[in-house]
Amino acid sequence: MIIGLDGDDTLWHSEREFAQTQERYREIISRWADHHTIERRLLDTERRNLEVLGYGVKSFTLAMVETAIEVSDGNIPASEIHEVIALGKELLSHPVELIDGVADTLDTLSRDHTLLLVTKGDLLHQETKLAASGLGELFWRIEIVSEKDVPTYERIMRRHEIERDNFVMVGNSVRSDVLPVLEIGAKAVHVPYHITWELEHAAVDDASFPTISTLRDLVSLVDNWS
Amino acid sequence: MIIGLDGDDTLWHSEREFAQTQERYREIISRWADHHTIERRLLDTERRNLEVLGYGVKSFTLAMVETAIEVSDGNIPASEIHEVIALGKELLSHPVELIDGVADTLDTLSRDHTLLLVTKGDLLHQETKLAASGLGELFWRIEIVSEKDVPTYERIMRRHEIERDNFVMVGNSVRSDVLPVLEIGAKAVHVPYHITWELEHAAVDDASFPTISTLRDLVSLVDNWS
């Protein structure tokens, strides 16, 4: 079958690096606000900016700068803003580290199935991470998208002429990788990551999809469906 | 035949709005440096950031902030940095204005030919502009890419199973829309825009491609080739 795979926090670590960056960010601006306030205000800024700026590290960097200016009431010196931008650039240049077991699992899956990467964020950054991951050759097609919602998945099905019966999406975000895919009538598998970004949280009443603790478990699951 | 069309400054105005934004930016930081210095330093920052940040308004906004901090030796107040970020967000939200004659020309071309949009920049911003342009329905396929070089065009040819003999790329940038396309053995047409971003400048010794002053002239040009 055709297996759609999410990138960030499904194939390679991402939120872990965002969390480290945020910790260093909070240190830089710690005299202007406490930990909790900074977190809340940063999230407010990201949420407010989402429609215009979209996802990814560049948007996150701009949100860190804006939030720093706002929580300091405009008193933060420019040199500290420069440090914040440097944090964002470091995050963009951070080495890609695959999640344990991913390389072997994808190699195994690719023998019997067709792999499609469906990832969201900055175009260049996602391409750079894919190239650095060494996984590029295992994928049939690559889709870097600005949002993972029903219209996006419908467009992907159409463009690649994929039958819904024959498609499963696998990822760490119930909101982005699971719910919209179930809605269009395809299958989805949840592989939780130990950190979930607040804006990816989804309320799930009735978990009508499989959850696996490691991508390795996908092999037998998908073999049962084929 | 299959006609690849660039977006920014080929179908809709873009550099004009960047230029207006830069003018307002120079006013905000005018007491720290003169017009010429600001322009030069901003371009230096953009060039330095290109590999990590890529193209688009978010990268441009981060470059404006960095440059403001640097030319002021860290003395610019945070409130002015906030104004600079607001300028970037306004640029992202700027209404899309089609270049004169584009809507009619694309409508005519789409009757006998297959149109492919090949555009570069922020993923979400390009999608938003395309949607706002009202031209979406005229395109067969959309390619938003992080760089327009030989490997990118080769990938596009492969992915959409396009024969080089049957492809022409049309755009305002000799560097991005013309030279790499000629290099892979397809045709290219240059439609200059009245402003060219410094980083898109290309040295051309021998103009072995047609240049047209308005997209309208493409209709007869392409008809002759078909």
Contacts between the chains, C-beta under 8 A, distances in Angstrom:
chain1	res1	chain2	res2	distance
A	49	B	89	7.7
A	52	B	89	5.9
A	52	B	92	5.1
A	52	B	93	5.8
A	53	B	58	6.4
A	53	B	89	7.6
A	53	B	92	7.0
A	53	B	124	7.5
A	54	B	122	7.1
A	54	B	123	6.9
A	54	B	124	3.5
A	54	B	125	7.7
A	55	B	124	7.9
A	58	B	53	6.4
A	58	B	58	4.1
A	58	B	59	6.5
A	58	B	62	6.6
A	59	B	58	6.5
A	61	B	62	6.4
A	62	B	58	6.6
A	62	B	61	6.4
A	62	B	62	6.8
A	62	B	85	6.3
A	62	B	88	7.5
A	65	B	65	6.5
A	65	B	81	7.1
A	65	B	85	6.5
A	66	B	82	7.0
A	66	B	85	5.9
A	68	B	78	7.7
A	69	B	78	4.5
A	69	B	79	7.4
A	69	B	81	6.3
A	69	B	82	4.9
A	70	B	82	8.0
A	72	B	78	6.6
A	74	B	77	6.7
A	74	B	78	4.6
A	74	B	79	4.4
A	74	B	82	7.0
A	75	B	78	6.7
A	76	B	78	4.9
A	77	B	74	6.7
A	77	B	78	7.5
A	78	B	68	7.7
A	78	B	69	4.5
A	78	B	72	6.6
A	78	B	74	4.6
A	78	B	75	6.7
A	78	B	76	4.9
A	78	B	77	7.5
A	78	B	78	6.9
A	78	B	81	6.6
A	79	B	69	7.4
A	79	B	74	4.4
A	81	B	65	7.0
A	81	B	69	6.3
A	81	B	78	6.6
A	81	B	81	5.9
A	82	B	66	7.0
A	82	B	69	4.9
A	82	B	70	8.0
A	82	B	74	7.0
A	85	B	62	6.3
A	85	B	65	6.5
A	85	B	66	5.9
A	88	B	62	7.5
A	89	B	49	7.7
A	89	B	52	5.9
A	89	B	53	7.6
A	92	B	52	5.1
A	92	B	53	7.0
A	93	B	52	5.8
A	122	B	54	7.1
A	122	B	122	7.8
A	122	B	123	7.4
A	123	B	54	6.9
A	123	B	122	7.4
A	123	B	123	4.6
A	123	B	144	6.7
A	123	B	145	7.6
A	123	B	146	4.8
A	124	B	53	7.5
A	124	B	54	3.5
A	124	B	55	7.9
A	124	B	146	4.0
A	124	B	147	7.8
A	125	B	54	7.7
A	127	B	146	5.7
A	141	B	159	7.9
A	144	B	123	6.7
A	145	B	123	7.6
A	146	B	123	4.8
A	146	B	124	4.1
A	146	B	127	5.7
A	147	B	124	7.9
A	159	B	141	7.9
